[in-house]
């Protein structure tokens, strides 16, 4: 007897054959109709039980959440809503399920409640759809880079450098927290620690990826990164995944081309391969919007947003031009922005980015040549001495999606930037070596994977697009 997934049974033309399927009970009604789901699809398959020939002890165990193995005949459905169903010949309950305590009942649950039960929340349609899309996006990322000649690099999770210069890092230490060794100045003596120096969990694999790009040409990292920022918002996580390609002999213009092509590829992949999950999540958003004030509703449908990115050329505009547009915009003049645009040099907020994308240009936007004083030390300084070859890609509904730059390849300029920002050359001697031995123009960008998953699924809280969110005061599961 052939075993199938629910998805296979519903999608293939298999009729009047005996099949075997395993999954979890979603609902069981009238001691006869069992809805079975195994995670392979949003859809359940209906299993029709002959309760007269089924033991009462078995029927009592067929509660929501129970795992079962069903054997039966796949036949054309007698009812509405499904093309096929299974006439059950035998059913085995594989484990216990307590209907009194099982938290995921066939009703609507709040996202907050489901976060508290993150180990079971993928048993709901919403979260099974989200996680299937997350998996598909991950595959599409690797597929794109593989097809375009990139090498996958595993950047270290434990690092002695701070790529962002923010200092908000988790320490990695084996020292006695209550009585650490001290040096002659009374500071903690990290030379006595496990690695012989102060180490942290990485905030980015970029610097290490640059070293590989300068020998392998085109590489990318895709792994976990960490921030110790004490921020409890819907857009922050303490542990998240980053996609970071680094490419030798590529300037800023080429970097923009790559990022645009990459984004269109992965979104196209999702549209072609995950339509069912997208349509389900779009309908969820439509229903959710009905209960919101008109001003808070989504201006685009979920699938419409994906097409908006794929079918439009990304508009490229300098930071200086963007500031002029925003400064003279109606929302700014009428003081509708929460953060008014007053002068050149300020960092743009999400409301400004979304205005440029959704109202002014009406297409995805790439802003480039940002002020040096609001960007990282490794970005190439322009000839004007005040801007760097940085870029941010802006999407509808979410604002910044990608941040990148042409990297500073000139040793003296990089050393000067590091000195200005009080970054110790001794800590990054190996990074400086790249500028001594075979230096060349090179570029890269970073994409927070959860930000991408939020965009594709329409979820408004980043904690709902990662399996087990890590946030301040929360490391459950």
C-alpha positions in Angstrom: 0.0 0.0 0.0 1.4 3.4 -1.0 1.8 6.2 1.6 0.9 9.7 0.5 1.0 13.2 2.0 -2.3 15.1 2.2 -1.0 17.5 -0.5 -0.3 14.6 -2.9 -3.7 13.1 -2.3 -5.4 16.4 -3.1 -3.3 17.4 -6.0 -2.9 14.1 -7.9 -5.6 12.3 -9.9 -5.6 9.3 -7.6 -9.0 7.6 -7.3 -10.4 4.3 -6.2 -7.1 3.2 -4.8 -6.2 2.1 -1.3 -3.9 4.6 0.4 -2.1 5.2 3.6 -1.7 8.6 5.3 -0.6 10.0 8.6 -1.3 13.3 10.2 -3.1 15.2 13.0 -6.8 15.5 13.7 -8.1 19.0 13.0 -11.7 18.2 13.7 -13.9 15.1 14.3 -17.6 15.5 14.1 -20.6 13.2 14.3 -18.3 10.3 15.1 -17.9 10.0 11.4 -16.1 12.9 9.6 -12.5 13.4 10.5 -10.5 16.3 9.0 -6.8 15.3 8.7 -3.8 17.6 8.2 -0.1 16.7 8.0 1.4 20.1 7.3 2.0 19.5 3.6 -0.9 21.7 2.7 -3.3 24.2 4.0 -6.1 21.9 3.1 -7.4 19.0 5.2 -8.5 15.7 3.7 -11.8 14.4 4.9 -11.7 10.8 6.2 -15.1 9.1 6.5 -15.2 6.5 9.4 -17.7 3.7 9.6 -18.4 4.3 13.3 -20.6 1.1 13.6 -17.5 -1.0 12.9 -15.1 1.1 14.9 -14.5 0.5 18.6 -15.8 3.1 21.0 -12.3 3.3 22.7 -10.8 4.4 19.4 -13.6 6.9 18.6 -13.0 8.6 22.0 -9.3 9.1 21.3 -10.0 10.9 18.0 -9.8 14.3 19.5 -8.3 17.5 18.1 -4.5 17.3 18.0 -4.3 13.5 18.0 -1.8 11.8 15.6 -3.3 9.1 13.5 -2.4 6.6 10.8 -5.3 6.0 8.4 -5.6 3.4 5.7 -8.5 3.5 3.3 -9.9 3.9 -0.2 -9.5 7.3 -1.9 -12.8 8.0 -3.6 -14.6 10.9 -5.2 -16.2 13.0 -2.4 -19.9 12.7 -1.8 -20.0 16.1 -0.2 -19.1 19.7 -1.2 -15.8 21.4 -0.6 -13.4 18.6 -1.7 -12.9 16.5 -4.8 -11.8 13.4 -3.0 -12.0 11.8 0.5 -10.9 8.6 2.2 -13.3 5.9 3.2 -11.5 4.6 6.2 -10.7 0.8 6.5 -8.5 1.1 9.5 -7.3 3.8 11.9 -4.6 3.7 14.5 -4.2 6.5 17.1 -0.5 6.9 17.4 -0.3 8.9 20.7 -2.3 10.4 23.4 -4.1 13.7 23.1 -5.8 15.4 26.0 -8.8 17.4 24.7 -9.1 19.3 28.0 -5.6 20.8 27.9 -4.7 20.9 24.2 -4.4 24.6 23.5 -4.8 24.8 19.7 -8.6 24.3 19.4 -10.5 24.8 16.1 -11.3 28.5 16.7 -9.6 31.8 16.3 -6.6 32.5 18.7 -4.8 35.7 19.2 -1.2 36.0 17.9 -0.1 36.7 21.4 -1.6 33.5 22.7 0.0 31.6 19.9 3.4 33.1 20.7 3.0 31.6 24.2 2.4 28.3 22.5 5.0 28.6 19.7 5.8 24.9 19.9 2.2 24.1 18.7 1.3 27.2 16.7 2.3 25.7 13.3 -0.8 23.4 13.7 -2.8 26.5 12.7 -3.3 27.4 9.1 -1.8 30.9 9.5 1.5 29.7 10.9 1.8 26.6 8.8 1.4 28.9 5.7 4.0 31.3 7.1 6.6 28.6 7.8 6.1 26.9 4.5 6.7 30.3 2.8 9.8 30.9 5.1 11.2 27.5 4.0 10.5 28.3 0.3 12.1 31.7 0.5 15.2 30.2 2.1 15.4 27.7 -0.7 14.9 30.4 -3.3 17.8 32.5 -1.8 20.2 29.5 -2.1 18.9 28.7 -5.5 19.5 32.2 -6.8 23.1 32.5 -5.6 23.9 28.9 -6.7 22.6 29.7 -10.3 24.7 32.9 -10.3 28.1 31.5 -9.4 28.2 32.4 -5.7 29.9 30.3 -3.1 28.1 29.7 0.2 30.2 30.7 3.2 29.6 29.9 6.8 30.6 33.0 8.8 31.6 32.5 12.4 29.0 33.0 15.1 31.6 33.8 17.8 33.6 36.9 16.8 36.1 39.4 18.3 35.0 42.2 16.0 31.9 44.5 15.8 31.0 44.9 12.2 28.4 47.6 12.8 30.3 49.5 15.5 27.2 49.7 17.6 28.5 47.8 20.6 25.2 46.1 21.3 26.5 42.6 21.3 26.1 39.5 23.5 29.3 38.5 25.3 30.6 35.0 25.1 32.7 34.2 28.1 33.7 31.3 30.4 34.9 33.6 33.1 33.4 33.4 36.6 30.7 36.1 36.5 30.9 36.6 40.3 34.6 36.8 40.5 36.3 37.4 37.2 40.1 37.9 36.9 41.1 41.6 36.8 44.1 43.2 35.1 46.3 45.8 36.7 43.8 48.6 35.9 40.9 46.7 37.6 39.2 45.8 34.3 38.2 42.3 33.4 41.2 40.4 32.1 39.9 38.7 29.0 43.3 37.2 28.3 42.3 34.6 30.9 39.1 33.8 29.1 38.4 30.8 26.9 39.5 32.5 23.6 42.1 34.7 25.2 40.3 37.9 24.3 36.9 39.5 24.5 34.4 37.7 22.2 30.8 38.2 21.3 28.0 36.7 19.2 28.2 38.2 15.7 26.0 41.0 14.5 27.0 40.4 10.9 29.1 38.0 8.8 30.0 40.8 6.3 33.6 41.5 7.3 34.5 37.8 7.2 32.6 37.4 3.9 34.7 40.2 2.4 37.9 38.1 3.0 36.4 35.2 1.0 35.1 37.5 -1.8 38.7 38.8 -2.2 39.8 35.3 -3.1 36.7 33.4 -4.4 35.1 36.4 -6.2 31.4 36.0 -5.3 30.3 34.6 -1.9 27.3 34.9 0.4 26.5 34.1 4.0 23.1 33.2 5.3 23.0 32.6 9.0 22.0 33.7 12.5 23.1 37.1 13.8 22.5 38.6 17.2 21.8 42.1 18.7 21.7 42.9 22.4 19.6 46.0 21.8 16.9 46.3 24.5 14.1 47.0 22.1 10.7 45.4 22.6 9.0 46.4 19.3 7.2 44.6 16.6 10.3 45.0 14.3 13.1 43.9 16.6 14.6 40.5 17.5 17.6 39.6 19.5 18.3 36.6 17.2 17.6 36.8 13.5 19.0 35.6 10.1 20.9 37.6 7.7 21.7 37.2 4.0 24.9 38.9 3.0 26.5 38.6 -0.4 30.0 40.1 -1.0 31.3 40.5 -4.6 34.8 41.4 -5.8 35.3 43.8 -8.7 31.8 45.2 -8.3 31.0 48.8 -7.8 27.8 50.4 -6.3 25.9 50.5 -9.6 26.6 46.8 -10.1 25.6 46.2 -6.5 22.2 47.8 -7.1 21.7 45.7 -10.2 22.4 42.5 -8.2 20.1 43.4 -5.3 17.2 44.3 -7.7 17.6 41.1 -9.7 17.9 39.0 -6.5 14.7 40.4 -5.0 12.7 39.9 -8.1 13.9 36.3 -8.4 13.0 35.2 -4.9 9.6 36.9 -5.1 8.9 35.4 -8.5 9.8 32.0 -7.1 7.2 32.4 -4.3 4.5 33.5 -6.7 5.0 30.5 -8.8 5.4 27.8 -6.1 3.4 29.0 -3.1 0.2 30.4 -4.5 -2.1 28.6 -2.1 -0.3 29.9 1.0 -0.1 33.4 -0.4 -3.8 33.5 -1.3 -4.7 32.3 2.2 -2.6 35.0 3.9 -4.0 37.6 1.5 -7.6 36.7 2.5 -6.6 36.9 6.1 -5.3 40.4 5.6 -8.5 41.4 3.7 -10.6 40.1 6.6 -8.4 41.9 9.2 -8.6 45.2 7.3 -12.4 45.3 7.6 -12.1 45.8 11.3 -9.6 48.7 11.0 -10.2 52.4 10.4 -9.8 53.2 6.7 -6.5 55.2 7.4 -4.9 52.1 8.9 -5.8 49.6 6.1 -3.3 48.2 3.7 -3.1 50.2 0.5 -2.1 47.1 -1.5 -3.1 43.5 -1.5 -0.4 41.0 -0.5 0.0 39.5 -4.0 -0.3 42.9 -5.5 2.7 44.1 -3.5 4.8 41.2 -4.8 3.9 42.1 -8.4 4.6 45.8 -7.6 8.2 44.9 -6.8 8.7 42.4 -9.7 7.1 44.4 -12.5 8.6 47.8 -11.7 12.1 49.0 -12.3 13.6 50.3 -9.0 14.0 54.0 -9.1 17.5 55.2 -8.1 17.7 58.5 -6.4 20.5 60.1 -4.3 20.0 60.9 -0.7 20.3 64.6 -1.4 17.5 64.4 -4.0 15.4 62.3 -1.7 15.8 64.9 1.1 14.7 67.7 -1.2 11.6 65.7 -2.3 10.7 65.0 1.3 11.4 68.5 2.5 9.0 70.0 -0.1 6.3 67.3 0.2 2.8 68.0 1.4 3.1 65.8 4.5 6.2 67.6 5.6 4.9 71.1 4.9 1.6 70.2 6.7 3.5 68.6 9.6 2.0 65.2 9.0 5.3 63.4 9.4 6.0 62.2 12.9 9.7 63.1 12.2 9.8 66.3 10.2 12.5 66.7 7.5 14.4 69.8 8.5 17.9 69.5 7.2 20.3 67.4 5.1 22.1 64.8 7.1 19.3 63.2 9.1 18.5 59.5 9.0 15.3 58.7 7.1 12.5 57.0 9.0 10.1 54.4 7.7 7.4 57.0 7.1 9.7 58.9 4.8 10.8 55.8 3.0 7.2 54.6 2.4 6.2 58.1 1.1 8.9 57.9 -1.5 7.8 54.4 -2.6 4.1 54.5 -2.3 3.2 58.2 -3.0 6.0 59.9 -4.9 7.7 57.5 -7.2 5.1 54.6 -7.0 7.7 52.0 -7.4 10.5 50.4 -5.3 13.3 53.0 -4.6 17.0 52.7 -4.2 18.5 55.7 -2.2 22.3 56.0 -2.6 25.2 58.3 -1.5 24.2 58.7 2.2 25.9 61.1 4.6 29.1 59.5 5.9 28.3 60.3 9.5 25.2 58.1 9.6 26.8 55.1 7.9 29.4 52.5 8.9 33.1 52.9 8.7 33.6 50.3 5.9 31.6 52.2 3.2 33.6 53.9 0.5 34.0 57.6 0.9 32.9 59.7 -2.1 35.1 62.5 -3.5 33.0 65.1 -1.8 34.3 63.9 1.5 30.9 63.9 3.1 28.9 61.1 1.5 29.6 57.4 1.1 28.6 54.9 -1.6 25.9 53.3 0.4 22.5 52.2 -0.8 19.1 51.3 0.8 16.4 49.6 -1.1 12.9 50.6 -0.1 9.7 48.6 -0.5 6.0 49.4 -0.1 4.4 48.8 3.3 7.7 48.2 5.1 10.3 50.8 4.1 14.0 49.6 4.1 14.4 46.1 2.8 18.1 46.0 1.9 21.1 48.0 3.0 24.5 47.8 1.2 27.4 49.7 -0.1 30.6 49.7 -2.1 33.3 48.8 0.4 36.2 51.1 1.1 39.2 49.5 -0.7 41.8 52.3 0.0 43.9 51.5 3.0 44.7 55.0 4.1 41.1 56.2 3.8 39.8 53.2 5.7 42.4 53.8 8.5 41.3 57.4 8.7 37.6 56.4 9.0 38.4 53.9 11.7 40.4 56.5 13.7 37.5 59.0 13.5 35.2 56.3 14.9 37.7 55.1 17.5 37.9 51.6 16.0 41.1 49.8 17.1 43.2 48.8 14.1 44.7 45.9 16.1 41.3 44.3 16.3 40.8 44.4 12.6 44.4 43.9 11.3 43.2 41.1 9.1 40.5 43.3 7.5 43.1 45.9 6.8 45.3 43.3 5.2 42.7 43.0 2.4 43.6 46.6 1.5 47.4 45.8 1.5 47.4 42.6 -0.6 45.6 42.7 -3.9 43.0 45.4 -3.0 40.2 45.9 -5.4 36.8 47.5 -5.7 34.2 45.3 -4.1 30.6 45.6 -2.8 27.9 43.8 -0.9 24.6 44.1 0.9 22.6 42.8 3.8 19.0 41.6 4.0 17.4 40.7 7.2 15.6 37.4 6.3 12.7 38.0 8.8 12.1 41.4 7.2 11.7 39.6 3.8 9.4 37.0 5.3 7.2 39.8 6.9 6.9 41.4 3.5 5.9 38.2 1.7 3.4 37.0 4.4 2.0 40.4 5.3 2.6 39.8 9.0 3.1 43.0 11.0 5.1 41.5 13.9 8.5 40.0 13.3 8.0 37.6 16.2 5.4 35.8 14.0 7.8 35.0 11.1 10.5 33.1 13.0 9.9 29.7 14.6 11.0 30.7 18.2 11.4 34.4 18.7 14.2 35.7 21.0 13.4 39.1 22.5 14.3 40.9 25.7 13.1 38.9 28.7 12.0 36.0 26.4 14.0 32.9 25.6 11.2 30.4 25.9 11.3 27.1 24.1 
